[in-house]
Amino acid sequence: MLAVMNAPVQIRKPEVAERLREMARLEGKSITELVEEMVRERDERLTATREADIERRRRAVEEAVERFNALPILGPLLTDDDFYDEDGLPK
């Protein structure tokens, strides 16, 4: 079940709430400031990871295309005429 997105955030685990309070105190920030910073840092990490994954996949595709393009052509290149008749229907 999803919570209502505009509802106030509640920390129901006392140990988590206490850790947030202590971290905020040690850093001289409010809990809101601390959570905002933590969310921003996490978002930046997730974005960087996602972008790195996209780049890794893009490189893999480019390498596959390069390997394919390096293969020798073993016969005549086929055209649409080889697959379709004069009415555009498959042969």
Beta strands, then each sheet from edge to edge (+ up, - down):
end
